[in-house]
Amino acid sequence: MLIDPLPKSDLSFISREEGDFTILPFKSGQRDGFLQTLHQKPVVTGFLGRRIHDAYQGQYTNIYPINKFVAGKANELNSNDDPKIIKNIFANYKIKYIVIDKLLQDEDQLKKLDQYLSNLGITMHHSDHFVTVYRI
């Protein structure tokens, strides 16, 4: 029996959604490109069908909290952030989903991120063994 080296999540609910929007990965890595093949939408970090990763991601270097998400720094997110301001930042960059690859994260960071998003009024939309997805 063959074991799939790249476990899959069903992200078809994202691919079926119409409109111009972008996916924000938490702690960007090479698997963002793989996950993008599952949801077929643009990713903040610029993988498939986008400009070179670093050039595309560079436009978010100083954009808080997007830069903290991409870098996987949940501990640097301010729990007192104004939900309206943060949601406006996400809207300005057309970010509709936050996708977290659980295979690349530690539990402490995931808990901090969940608490931060909960404080903003953003709740989990989907979770399985491999990814957690929040819808903004």
N, CA, C and O atoms as CSV, one atom per row, in Angstrom:
chain,resi,resn,atom,element,x,y,z
A,1,MET,N,N,0.839,-1.173,0.000
A,1,MET,CA,C,0.000,0.000,0.000
A,1,MET,C,C,0.891,1.246,0.000
A,1,MET,O,O,1.831,1.345,0.789
A,2,LEU,N,N,0.588,2.193,-0.890
A,2,LEU,CA,C,1.336,3.434,-0.961
A,2,LEU,C,C,0.762,4.458,0.002
A,2,LEU,O,O,-0.454,4.560,0.162
A,3,ILE,N,N,1.629,5.205,0.631
A,3,ILE,CA,C,1.202,6.278,1.526
A,3,ILE,C,C,1.473,7.595,0.825
A,3,ILE,O,O,2.586,7.840,0.359
A,4,ASP,N,N,0.462,8.440,0.749
A,4,ASP,CA,C,0.598,9.740,0.105
A,4,ASP,C,C,1.533,10.616,0.936
A,4,ASP,O,O,1.226,10.905,2.092
A,5,PRO,N,N,2.676,11.049,0.372
A,5,PRO,CA,C,3.619,11.873,1.139
A,5,PRO,C,C,3.097,13.290,1.385
A,5,PRO,O,O,3.612,13.990,2.256
A,6,LEU,N,N,2.097,13.713,0.642
A,6,LEU,CA,C,1.504,15.042,0.818
A,6,LEU,C,C,0.040,14.881,1.190
A,6,LEU,O,O,-0.826,14.882,0.315
A,7,PRO,N,N,-0.244,14.743,2.476
A,7,PRO,CA,C,-1.634,14.575,2.896
A,7,PRO,C,C,-2.481,15.729,2.387
A,7,PRO,O,O,-2.023,16.870,2.328
A,8,LYS,N,N,-3.697,15.429,2.027
A,8,LYS,CA,C,-4.562,16.426,1.419
A,8,LYS,C,C,-5.716,16.807,2.335
A,8,LYS,O,O,-6.209,16.013,3.135
A,9,SER,N,N,-6.113,18.037,2.179
A,9,SER,CA,C,-7.297,18.554,2.839
A,9,SER,C,C,-8.281,18.930,1.752
A,9,SER,O,O,-7.877,19.277,0.642
A,10,ASP,N,N,-9.543,18.866,2.050
A,10,ASP,CA,C,-10.552,19.273,1.081
A,10,ASP,C,C,-10.767,20.776,1.210
A,10,ASP,O,O,-11.484,21.238,2.098
A,11,LEU,N,N,-10.146,21.522,0.328
A,11,LEU,CA,C,-10.288,22.971,0.312
A,11,LEU,C,C,-11.146,23.417,-0.866
A,11,LEU,O,O,-11.080,24.571,-1.291
A,12,SER,N,N,-11.946,22.499,-1.388
A,12,SER,CA,C,-12.774,22.820,-2.555
A,12,SER,C,C,-13.805,23.901,-2.249
A,12,SER,O,O,-14.265,24.585,-3.164
A,13,PHE,N,N,-14.175,24.069,-0.984
A,13,PHE,CA,C,-15.133,25.127,-0.652
A,13,PHE,C,C,-14.533,26.500,-0.975
A,13,PHE,O,O,-15.264,27.440,-1.286
A,14,ILE,N,N,-13.211,26.614,-0.901
A,14,ILE,CA,C,-12.555,27.868,-1.282
A,14,ILE,C,C,-12.524,27.994,-2.799
A,14,ILE,O,O,-12.829,29.056,-3.341
A,15,SER,N,N,-12.161,26.929,-3.480
A,15,SER,CA,C,-12.051,26.996,-4.943
A,15,SER,C,C,-13.394,27.254,-5.611
A,15,SER,O,O,-13.440,27.824,-6.701
A,16,ARG,N,N,-14.479,26.846,-4.980
A,16,ARG,CA,C,-15.818,27.073,-5.556
A,16,ARG,C,C,-16.322,28.494,-5.338
A,16,ARG,O,O,-17.262,28.934,-6.000
A,17,GLU,N,N,-15.706,29.200,-4.421
A,17,GLU,CA,C,-16.167,30.554,-4.106
A,17,GLU,C,C,-15.716,31.526,-5.191
A,17,GLU,O,O,-14.545,31.562,-5.568
A,18,GLU,N,N,-16.656,32.301,-5.676
A,18,GLU,CA,C,-16.351,33.260,-6.740
A,18,GLU,C,C,-15.878,34.577,-6.148
A,18,GLU,O,O,-16.080,34.852,-4.965
A,19,GLY,N,N,-15.258,35.372,-6.973
A,19,GLY,CA,C,-14.813,36.695,-6.561
A,19,GLY,C,C,-13.304,36.802,-6.529
A,19,GLY,O,O,-12.590,35.801,-6.592
A,20,ASP,N,N,-12.834,38.021,-6.431
A,20,ASP,CA,C,-11.413,38.321,-6.398
A,20,ASP,C,C,-10.973,38.439,-4.947
A,20,ASP,O,O,-11.247,39.442,-4.289
A,21,PHE,N,N,-10.298,37.424,-4.456
A,21,PHE,CA,C,-9.805,37.449,-3.089
A,21,PHE,C,C,-8.509,36.672,-2.985
A,21,PHE,O,O,-8.115,35.955,-3.905
A,22,THR,N,N,-7.856,36.830,-1.845
A,22,THR,CA,C,-6.534,36.256,-1.622
A,22,THR,C,C,-6.528,35.444,-0.332
A,22,THR,O,O,-7.295,35.713,0.592
A,23,ILE,N,N,-5.652,34.450,-0.287
A,23,ILE,CA,C,-5.468,33.601,0.881
A,23,ILE,C,C,-4.235,34.093,1.647
A,23,ILE,O,O,-3.189,34.354,1.052
A,24,LEU,N,N,-4.368,34.215,2.965
A,24,LEU,CA,C,-3.246,34.597,3.823
A,24,LEU,C,C,-2.790,33.359,4.584
A,24,LEU,O,O,-3.512,32.865,5.451
A,25,PRO,N,N,-1.597,32.853,4.270
A,25,PRO,CA,C,-1.094,31.704,5.039
A,25,PRO,C,C,-0.438,32.163,6.328
A,25,PRO,O,O,0.162,33.237,6.384
A,26,PHE,N,N,-0.553,31.348,7.353
A,26,PHE,CA,C,0.182,31.615,8.594
A,26,PHE,C,C,1.488,30.841,8.517
A,26,PHE,O,O,1.482,29.638,8.253
A,27,LYS,N,N,2.605,31.517,8.746
A,27,LYS,CA,C,3.959,30.966,8.648
A,27,LYS,C,C,4.181,30.348,7.277
A,27,LYS,O,O,4.197,29.130,7.100
A,28,SER,N,N,4.346,31.228,6.340
A,28,SER,CA,C,4.503,30.828,4.954
A,28,SER,C,C,5.652,29.843,4.761
A,28,SER,O,O,6.712,29.956,5.377
A,29,GLY,N,N,5.404,28.888,3.895
A,29,GLY,CA,C,6.412,27.889,3.567
A,29,GLY,C,C,6.140,27.310,2.191
A,29,GLY,O,O,5.190,27.705,1.515
A,30,GLN,N,N,6.970,26.386,1.791
A,30,GLN,CA,C,6.827,25.790,0.470
A,30,GLN,C,C,5.505,25.067,0.289
A,30,GLN,O,O,5.001,24.968,-0.830
A,31,ARG,N,N,4.940,24.565,1.372
A,31,ARG,CA,C,3.666,23.851,1.240
A,31,ARG,C,C,2.512,24.775,0.863
A,31,ARG,O,O,1.448,24.297,0.469
A,32,ASP,N,N,2.705,26.115,0.979
A,32,ASP,CA,C,1.663,27.042,0.511
A,32,ASP,C,C,1.374,26.803,-0.964
A,32,ASP,O,O,0.225,26.860,-1.399
A,33,GLY,N,N,2.430,26.535,-1.727
A,33,GLY,CA,C,2.254,26.243,-3.148
A,33,GLY,C,C,1.445,24.979,-3.356
A,33,GLY,O,O,0.583,24.923,-4.234
A,34,PHE,N,N,1.722,23.951,-2.541
A,34,PHE,CA,C,0.936,22.719,-2.621
A,34,PHE,C,C,-0.516,22.971,-2.239
A,34,PHE,O,O,-1.430,22.527,-2.934
A,35,LEU,N,N,-0.732,23.688,-1.130
A,35,LEU,CA,C,-2.101,23.964,-0.700
A,35,LEU,C,C,-2.840,24.810,-1.739
A,35,LEU,O,O,-4.055,24.693,-1.896
A,36,GLN,N,N,-2.094,25.661,-2.442
A,36,GLN,CA,C,-2.727,26.478,-3.469
A,36,GLN,C,C,-3.279,25.599,-4.597
A,36,GLN,O,O,-4.283,25.953,-5.215
A,37,THR,N,N,-2.645,24.475,-4.867
A,37,THR,CA,C,-3.183,23.582,-5.896
A,37,THR,C,C,-4.527,23.007,-5.472
A,37,THR,O,O,-5.313,22.582,-6.319
A,38,LEU,N,N,-4.800,22.990,-4.169
A,38,LEU,CA,C,-6.068,22.461,-3.672
A,38,LEU,C,C,-7.177,23.506,-3.692
A,38,LEU,O,O,-8.331,23.174,-3.962
A,39,HIS,N,N,-6.840,24.777,-3.407
A,39,HIS,CA,C,-7.897,25.798,-3.368
A,39,HIS,C,C,-7.920,26.694,-4.604
A,39,HIS,O,O,-8.916,27.377,-4.844
A,40,GLN,N,N,-6.843,26.705,-5.393
A,40,GLN,CA,C,-6.799,27.412,-6.679
A,40,GLN,C,C,-7.028,28.917,-6.597
A,40,GLN,O,O,-7.574,29.505,-7.530
A,41,LYS,N,N,-6.624,29.547,-5.508
A,41,LYS,CA,C,-6.789,30.994,-5.345
A,41,LYS,C,C,-5.429,31.646,-5.107
A,41,LYS,O,O,-4.493,30.980,-4.664
A,42,PRO,N,N,-5.315,32.939,-5.396
A,42,PRO,CA,C,-4.049,33.650,-5.143
A,42,PRO,C,C,-3.684,33.619,-3.662
A,42,PRO,O,O,-4.552,33.643,-2.790
A,43,VAL,N,N,-2.385,33.564,-3.402
A,43,VAL,CA,C,-1.859,33.515,-2.042
A,43,VAL,C,C,-0.982,34.743,-1.818
A,43,VAL,O,O,-0.208,35.121,-2.697
A,44,VAL,N,N,-1.098,35.363,-0.653
A,44,VAL,CA,C,-0.335,36.553,-0.311
A,44,VAL,C,C,1.149,36.379,-0.611
A,44,VAL,O,O,1.804,37.325,-1.051
A,45,THR,N,N,1.681,35.197,-0.382
A,45,THR,CA,C,3.108,34.969,-0.549
A,45,THR,C,C,3.529,34.709,-1.990
A,45,THR,O,O,4.712,34.495,-2.251
A,46,GLY,N,N,2.598,34.722,-2.919
A,46,GLY,CA,C,2.929,34.728,-4.327
A,46,GLY,C,C,3.463,33.447,-4.914
A,46,GLY,O,O,4.518,33.454,-5.547
A,47,PHE,N,N,2.766,32.352,-4.722
A,47,PHE,CA,C,3.215,31.105,-5.323
A,47,PHE,C,C,2.648,30.959,-6.734
A,47,PHE,O,O,2.845,31.855,-7.555
A,48,LEU,N,N,1.981,29.910,-7.034
A,48,LEU,CA,C,1.564,29.597,-8.396
A,48,LEU,C,C,0.817,30.740,-9.064
A,48,LEU,O,O,-0.076,31.349,-8.476
A,49,GLY,N,N,1.194,31.013,-10.285
A,49,GLY,CA,C,0.493,32.012,-11.071
A,49,GLY,C,C,0.722,33.439,-10.599
A,49,GLY,O,O,-0.015,34.340,-10.998
A,50,ARG,N,N,1.708,33.662,-9.773
A,50,ARG,CA,C,2.011,34.999,-9.266
A,50,ARG,C,C,3.478,35.319,-9.553
A,50,ARG,O,O,4.213,34.492,-10.093
A,51,ARG,N,N,3.886,36.522,-9.184
A,51,ARG,CA,C,5.290,36.898,-9.354
A,51,ARG,C,C,6.157,36.077,-8.422
A,51,ARG,O,O,5.652,35.321,-7.592
A,52,ILE,N,N,7.453,36.227,-8.561
A,52,ILE,CA,C,8.391,35.490,-7.721
A,52,ILE,C,C,8.064,35.726,-6.250
A,52,ILE,O,O,7.766,36.846,-5.834
A,53,HIS,N,N,8.126,34.672,-5.490
A,53,HIS,CA,C,7.735,34.664,-4.074
A,53,HIS,C,C,8.219,35.899,-3.304
A,53,HIS,O,O,7.401,36.619,-2.733
A,54,ASP,N,N,9.509,36.152,-3.279
A,54,ASP,CA,C,10.041,37.257,-2.470
A,54,ASP,C,C,9.575,38.617,-2.966
A,54,ASP,O,O,9.267,39.498,-2.163
A,55,ALA,N,N,9.521,38.796,-4.273
A,55,ALA,CA,C,9.095,40.087,-4.821
A,55,ALA,C,C,7.635,40.361,-4.469
A,55,ALA,O,O,7.279,41.483,-4.108
A,56,TYR,N,N,6.807,39.350,-4.571
A,56,TYR,CA,C,5.388,39.534,-4.271
A,56,TYR,C,C,5.175,39.750,-2.781
A,56,TYR,O,O,4.447,40.656,-2.376
A,57,GLN,N,N,5.802,38.929,-1.980
A,57,GLN,CA,C,5.640,39.016,-0.530
A,57,GLN,C,C,6.203,40.329,0.003
A,57,GLN,O,O,5.736,40.822,1.030
A,58,GLY,N,N,7.187,40.900,-0.668
A,58,GLY,CA,C,7.826,42.122,-0.218
A,58,GLY,C,C,6.870,43.284,-0.010
A,58,GLY,O,O,7.131,44.162,0.812
A,59,GLN,N,N,5.766,43.296,-0.746
A,59,GLN,CA,C,4.826,44.404,-0.584
A,59,GLN,C,C,4.115,44.382,0.763
A,59,GLN,O,O,3.456,45.357,1.125
A,60,TYR,N,N,4.236,43.299,1.503
A,60,TYR,CA,C,3.587,43.178,2.806
A,60,TYR,C,C,4.566,43.305,3.969
A,60,TYR,O,O,4.167,43.164,5.125
A,61,THR,N,N,5.832,43.568,3.686
A,61,THR,CA,C,6.871,43.585,4.717
A,61,THR,C,C,6.507,44.475,5.891
A,61,THR,O,O,6.738,44.098,7.039
A,62,ASN,N,N,5.948,45.637,5.635
A,62,ASN,CA,C,5.628,46.583,6.702
A,62,ASN,C,C,4.129,46.707,6.964
A,62,ASN,O,O,3.689,47.667,7.597
A,63,ILE,N,N,3.352,45.755,6.488
A,63,ILE,CA,C,1.902,45.812,6.672
A,63,ILE,C,C,1.505,44.903,7.832
A,63,ILE,O,O,1.423,43.684,7.684
A,64,TYR,N,N,1.264,45.514,8.982
A,64,TYR,CA,C,0.810,44.776,10.165
A,64,TYR,C,C,-0.694,44.578,10.044
A,64,TYR,O,O,-1.391,45.519,9.663
A,65,PRO,N,N,-1.219,43.414,10.345
A,65,PRO,CA,C,-0.618,42.198,10.883
A,65,PRO,C,C,-0.259,41.171,9.818
A,65,PRO,O,O,0.175,40.068,10.149
A,66,ILE,N,N,-0.434,41.519,8.537
A,66,ILE,CA,C,-0.144,40.545,7.468
A,66,ILE,C,C,1.285,40.031,7.595
A,66,ILE,O,O,1.530,38.831,7.468
A,67,ASN,N,N,2.228,40.938,7.844
A,67,ASN,CA,C,3.629,40.520,7.955
A,67,ASN,C,C,3.851,39.536,9.107
A,67,ASN,O,O,4.695,38.645,9.005
A,68,LYS,N,N,3.113,39.689,10.185
A,68,LYS,CA,C,3.258,38.777,11.329
A,68,LYS,C,C,2.673,37.401,11.009
A,68,LYS,O,O,3.203,36.380,11.448
A,69,PHE,N,N,1.590,37.376,10.249
A,69,PHE,CA,C,0.995,36.102,9.842
A,69,PHE,C,C,1.965,35.338,8.944
A,69,PHE,O,O,2.247,34.163,9.181
A,70,VAL,N,N,2.469,36.007,7.918
A,70,VAL,CA,C,3.361,35.360,6.957
A,70,VAL,C,C,4.606,34.818,7.650
A,70,VAL,O,O,5.090,33.738,7.311
A,71,ALA,N,N,5.125,35.568,8.620
A,71,ALA,CA,C,6.332,35.155,9.333
A,71,ALA,C,C,6.048,34.121,10.424
A,71,ALA,O,O,6.980,33.565,11.006
A,72,GLY,N,N,4.765,33.858,10.706
A,72,GLY,CA,C,4.421,32.883,11.740
A,72,GLY,C,C,4.713,33.382,13.144
A,72,GLY,O,O,5.106,32.606,14.015
A,73,LYS,N,N,4.521,34.676,13.364
A,73,LYS,CA,C,4.847,35.276,14.660
A,73,LYS,C,C,3.586,35.669,15.421
A,73,LYS,O,O,3.317,36.851,15.634
A,74,ALA,N,N,2.826,34.672,15.823
A,74,ALA,CA,C,1.596,34.934,16.579
A,74,ALA,C,C,1.891,35.645,17.886
A,74,ALA,O,O,1.061,36.408,18.381
A,75,ASN,N,N,3.066,35.400,18.450
A,75,ASN,CA,C,3.419,36.033,19.717
A,75,ASN,C,C,3.657,37.541,19.564
A,75,ASN,O,O,3.735,38.246,20.570
A,76,GLU,N,N,3.774,38.048,18.342
A,76,GLU,CA,C,3.963,39.474,18.109
A,76,GLU,C,C,2.672,40.187,17.697
A,76,GLU,O,O,2.694,41.375,17.374
A,77,LEU,N,N,1.559,39.469,17.708
A,77,LEU,CA,C,0.264,40.083,17.423
A,77,LEU,C,C,-0.267,40.712,18.700
A,77,LEU,O,O,-0.181,40.113,19.773
A,78,ASN,N,N,-0.813,41.908,18.592
A,78,ASN,CA,C,-1.297,42.644,19.753
A,78,ASN,C,C,-2.744,42.258,20.049
A,78,ASN,O,O,-3.636,42.502,19.236
A,79,SER,N,N,-2.967,41.666,21.193
A,79,SER,CA,C,-4.314,41.211,21.558
A,79,SER,C,C,-5.297,42.367,21.723
A,79,SER,O,O,-6.505,42.141,21.788
A,80,ASN,N,N,-4.802,43.594,21.792
A,80,ASN,CA,C,-5.666,44.772,21.922
A,80,ASN,C,C,-5.941,45.461,20.590
A,80,ASN,O,O,-6.478,46.568,20.569
A,81,ASP,N,N,-5.583,44.830,19.495
A,81,ASP,CA,C,-5.842,45.420,18.180
A,81,ASP,C,C,-7.339,45.669,17.997
A,81,ASP,O,O,-8.170,44.874,18.433
A,82,ASP,N,N,-7.660,46.760,17.360
A,82,ASP,CA,C,-9.050,47.124,17.080
A,82,ASP,C,C,-9.559,46.243,15.930
A,82,ASP,O,O,-9.028,46.304,14.821
A,83,PRO,N,N,-10.583,45.427,16.193
A,83,PRO,CA,C,-11.088,44.521,15.159
A,83,PRO,C,C,-11.469,45.237,13.862
A,83,PRO,O,O,-11.223,44.717,12.774
A,84,LYS,N,N,-12.057,46.407,13.969
A,84,LYS,CA,C,-12.485,47.129,12.771
A,84,LYS,C,C,-11.280,47.528,11.916
A,84,LYS,O,O,-11.319,47.392,10.693
A,85,ILE,N,N,-10.229,48.012,12.540
A,85,ILE,CA,C,-9.021,48.415,11.802
A,85,ILE,C,C,-8.378,47.205,11.124
A,85,ILE,O,O,-8.023,47.268,9.947
A,86,ILE,N,N,-8.229,46.112,11.860
A,86,ILE,CA,C,-7.584,44.915,11.295
A,86,ILE,C,C,-8.424,44.335,10.164
A,86,ILE,O,O,-7.878,43.938,9.135
A,87,LYS,N,N,-9.734,44.280,10.336
A,87,LYS,CA,C,-10.594,43.758,9.267
A,87,LYS,C,C,-10.537,44.660,8.037
A,87,LYS,O,O,-10.639,44.168,6.913
A,88,ASN,N,N,-10.377,45.975,8.229
A,88,ASN,CA,C,-10.222,46.892,7.093
A,88,ASN,C,C,-8.912,46.638,6.358
A,88,ASN,O,O,-8.866,46.706,5.130
A,89,ILE,N,N,-7.847,46.345,7.099
A,89,ILE,CA,C,-6.563,46.010,6.462
A,89,ILE,C,C,-6.732,44.754,5.617
A,89,ILE,O,O,-6.299,44.716,4.466
A,90,PHE,N,N,-7.358,43.729,6.185
A,90,PHE,CA,C,-7.600,42.500,5.422
A,90,PHE,C,C,-8.441,42.789,4.180
A,90,PHE,O,O,-8.163,42.261,3.103
A,91,ALA,N,N,-9.460,43.620,4.328
A,91,ALA,CA,C,-10.329,43.955,3.191
A,91,ALA,C,C,-9.552,44.715,2.115
A,91,ALA,O,O,-9.740,44.463,0.925
A,92,ASN,N,N,-8.687,45.637,2.522
A,92,ASN,CA,C,-7.905,46.411,1.551
A,92,ASN,C,C,-6.997,45.525,0.711
A,92,ASN,O,O,-6.703,45.844,-0.442
A,93,TYR,N,N,-6.556,44.421,1.282
A,93,TYR,CA,C,-5.693,43.483,0.570
A,93,TYR,C,C,-6.467,42.261,0.060
A,93,TYR,O,O,-5.874,41.267,-0.359
A,94,LYS,N,N,-7.783,42.353,0.102
A,94,LYS,CA,C,-8.692,41.321,-0.419
A,94,LYS,C,C,-8.462,39.952,0.214
A,94,LYS,O,O,-8.632,38.923,-0.440
A,95,ILE,N,N,-8.077,39.946,1.479
A,95,ILE,CA,C,-7.837,38.687,2.187
A,95,ILE,C,C,-9.163,38.183,2.742
A,95,ILE,O,O,-9.825,38.853,3.534
A,96,LYS,N,N,-9.524,37.001,2.309
A,96,LYS,CA,C,-10.807,36.429,2.713
A,96,LYS,C,C,-10.639,35.208,3.610
A,96,LYS,O,O,-11.499,34.925,4.445
A,97,TYR,N,N,-9.539,34.487,3.441
A,97,TYR,CA,C,-9.282,33.291,4.231
A,97,TYR,C,C,-7.864,33.324,4.788
A,97,TYR,O,O,-6.939,33.820,4.144
A,98,ILE,N,N,-7.714,32.793,5.981
A,98,ILE,CA,C,-6.414,32.549,6.584
A,98,ILE,C,C,-6.273,31.036,6.661
A,98,ILE,O,O,-7.118,30.363,7.252
A,99,VAL,N,N,-5.218,30.499,6.073
A,99,VAL,CA,C,-5.000,29.056,6.047
A,99,VAL,C,C,-3.743,28.735,6.851
A,99,VAL,O,O,-2.677,29.309,6.631
A,100,ILE,N,N,-3.898,27.813,7.776
A,100,ILE,CA,C,-2.797,27.402,8.638
A,100,ILE,C,C,-2.475,25.940,8.360
A,100,ILE,O,O,-3.309,25.057,8.558
A,101,ASP,N,N,-1.264,25.703,7.902
A,101,ASP,CA,C,-0.788,24.346,7.673
A,101,ASP,C,C,-0.341,23.785,9.014
A,101,ASP,O,O,0.707,24.172,9.530
A,102,LYS,N,N,-1.122,22.883,9.579
A,102,LYS,CA,C,-0.823,22.346,10.911
A,102,LYS,C,C,0.466,21.532,10.953
A,102,LYS,O,O,1.060,21.364,12.018
A,103,LEU,N,N,0.899,21.031,9.806
A,103,LEU,CA,C,2.109,20.217,9.786
A,103,LEU,C,C,3.362,21.044,10.076
A,103,LEU,O,O,4.403,20.489,10.430
A,104,LEU,N,N,3.268,22.362,9.930
A,104,LEU,CA,C,4.442,23.214,10.090
A,104,LEU,C,C,4.376,24.102,11.326
A,104,LEU,O,O,5.199,25.006,11.467
A,105,GLN,N,N,3.445,23.879,12.202
A,105,GLN,CA,C,3.225,24.790,13.324
A,105,GLN,C,C,3.444,24.102,14.662
A,105,GLN,O,O,3.423,22.876,14.769
A,106,ASP,N,N,3.657,24.942,15.689
A,106,ASP,CA,C,3.687,24.394,17.038
A,106,ASP,C,C,2.401,24.797,17.760
A,106,ASP,O,O,1.787,25.813,17.433
A,107,GLU,N,N,2.011,24.003,18.727
A,107,GLU,CA,C,0.734,24.188,19.425
A,107,GLU,C,C,0.605,25.560,20.076
A,107,GLU,O,O,-0.467,26.165,20.040
A,108,ASP,N,N,1.685,26.054,20.669
A,108,ASP,CA,C,1.628,27.348,21.347
A,108,ASP,C,C,1.277,28.465,20.357
A,108,ASP,O,O,0.443,29.322,20.649
A,109,GLN,N,N,1.913,28.449,19.200
A,109,GLN,CA,C,1.625,29.462,18.180
A,109,GLN,C,C,0.178,29.354,17.693
A,109,GLN,O,O,-0.489,30.369,17.492
A,110,LEU,N,N,-0.305,28.125,17.506
A,110,LEU,CA,C,-1.682,27.935,17.037
A,110,LEU,C,C,-2.688,28.459,18.058
A,110,LEU,O,O,-3.694,29.061,17.682
A,111,LYS,N,N,-2.426,28.235,19.346
A,111,LYS,CA,C,-3.323,28.736,20.395
A,111,LYS,C,C,-3.331,30.259,20.426
A,111,LYS,O,O,-4.392,30.872,20.546
A,112,LYS,N,N,-2.153,30.873,20.317
A,112,LYS,CA,C,-2.060,32.339,20.317
A,112,LYS,C,C,-2.776,32.923,19.112
A,112,LYS,O,O,-3.473,33.932,19.224
A,113,LEU,N,N,-2.606,32.297,17.974
A,113,LEU,CA,C,-3.261,32.775,16.759
A,113,LEU,C,C,-4.776,32.654,16.876
A,113,LEU,O,O,-5.505,33.578,16.515
A,114,ASP,N,N,-5.250,31.522,17.378
A,114,ASP,CA,C,-6.686,31.327,17.539
A,114,ASP,C,C,-7.269,32.368,18.491
A,114,ASP,O,O,-8.349,32.903,18.240
A,115,GLN,N,N,-6.561,32.658,19.580
A,115,GLN,CA,C,-7.028,33.662,20.538
A,115,GLN,C,C,-7.063,35.044,19.902
A,115,GLN,O,O,-8.014,35.797,20.110
A,116,TYR,N,N,-6.050,35.381,19.139
A,116,TYR,CA,C,-5.990,36.678,18.470
A,116,TYR,C,C,-7.175,36.832,17.508
A,116,TYR,O,O,-7.875,37.844,17.522
A,117,LEU,N,N,-7.382,35.815,16.682
A,117,LEU,CA,C,-8.473,35.882,15.708
A,117,LEU,C,C,-9.831,35.905,16.405
A,117,LEU,O,O,-10.747,36.600,15.966
A,118,SER,N,N,-9.955,35.155,17.476
A,118,SER,CA,C,-11.194,35.167,18.257
A,118,SER,C,C,-11.476,36.560,18.807
A,118,SER,O,O,-12.619,37.017,18.792
A,119,ASN,N,N,-10.433,37.238,19.294
A,119,ASN,CA,C,-10.585,38.608,19.792
A,119,ASN,C,C,-11.070,39.559,18.696
A,119,ASN,O,O,-11.744,40.549,18.979
A,120,LEU,N,N,-10.721,39.249,17.443
A,120,LEU,CA,C,-11.150,40.067,16.307
A,120,LEU,C,C,-12.556,39.694,15.828
A,120,LEU,O,O,-13.133,40.379,14.984
A,121,GLY,N,N,-13.095,38.611,16.371
A,121,GLY,CA,C,-14.406,38.145,15.928
A,121,GLY,C,C,-14.330,37.280,14.688
A,121,GLY,O,O,-15.328,37.103,13.988
A,122,ILE,N,N,-13.147,36.737,14.409
A,122,ILE,CA,C,-12.939,35.854,13.258
A,122,ILE,C,C,-12.876,34.433,13.791
A,122,ILE,O,O,-12.015,34.106,14.608
A,123,THR,N,N,-13.783,33.595,13.329
A,123,THR,CA,C,-13.851,32.235,13.859
A,123,THR,C,C,-13.418,31.204,12.822
A,123,THR,O,O,-13.396,31.464,11.619
A,124,MET,N,N,-13.080,30.044,13.327
A,124,MET,CA,C,-12.661,28.940,12.484
A,124,MET,C,C,-13.799,28.538,11.540
A,124,MET,O,O,-14.954,28.415,11.948
A,125,HIS,N,N,-13.444,28.342,10.288
A,125,HIS,CA,C,-14.422,27.958,9.274
A,125,HIS,C,C,-14.308,26.468,8.935
A,125,HIS,O,O,-15.301,25.815,8.616
A,126,HIS,N,N,-13.084,25.945,9.008
A,126,HIS,CA,C,-12.836,24.545,8.633
A,126,HIS,C,C,-11.585,24.073,9.366
A,126,HIS,O,O,-10.634,24.834,9.542
A,127,SER,N,N,-11.595,22.824,9.787
A,127,SER,CA,C,-10.407,22.235,10.389
A,127,SER,C,C,-10.395,20.741,10.116
A,127,SER,O,O,-11.426,20.073,10.188
A,128,ASP,N,N,-9.219,20.229,9.804
A,128,ASP,CA,C,-9.039,18.788,9.662
A,128,ASP,C,C,-7.659,18.457,10.226
A,128,ASP,O,O,-7.083,19.266,10.953
A,129,HIS,N,N,-7.130,17.301,9.909
A,129,HIS,CA,C,-5.835,16.905,10.474
A,129,HIS,C,C,-4.669,17.731,9.957
A,129,HIS,O,O,-3.606,17.754,10.579
A,130,PHE,N,N,-4.851,18.411,8.824
A,130,PHE,CA,C,-3.727,19.051,8.165
A,130,PHE,C,C,-3.796,20.570,8.110
A,130,PHE,O,O,-2.757,21.230,8.127
A,131,VAL,N,N,-4.989,21.136,8.045
A,131,VAL,CA,C,-5.126,22.590,7.954
A,131,VAL,C,C,-6.247,23.097,8.862
A,131,VAL,O,O,-7.178,22.373,9.213
A,132,THR,N,N,-6.113,24.361,9.219
A,132,THR,CA,C,-7.188,25.096,9.860
A,132,THR,C,C,-7.439,26.319,8.985
A,132,THR,O,O,-6.498,26.981,8.547
A,133,VAL,N,N,-8.701,26.612,8.736
A,133,VAL,CA,C,-9.061,27.735,7.870
A,133,VAL,C,C,-10.002,28.664,8.624
A,133,VAL,O,O,-11.002,28.231,9.197
A,134,TYR,N,N,-9.662,29.951,8.611
A,134,TYR,CA,C,-10.516,30.988,9.167
A,134,TYR,C,C,-11.047,31.812,7.995
A,134,TYR,O,O,-10.327,32.095,7.037
A,135,ARG,N,N,-12.318,32.189,8.093
A,135,ARG,CA,C,-12.921,33.028,7.054
A,135,ARG,C,C,-13.165,34.399,7.655
A,135,ARG,O,O,-13.756,34.533,8.727
A,136,ILE,N,N,-12.697,35.412,6.944
A,136,ILE,CA,C,-12.834,36.783,7.430
A,136,ILE,C,C,-14.145,37.366,6.942
A,136,ILE,O,O,-14.458,38.518,7.240
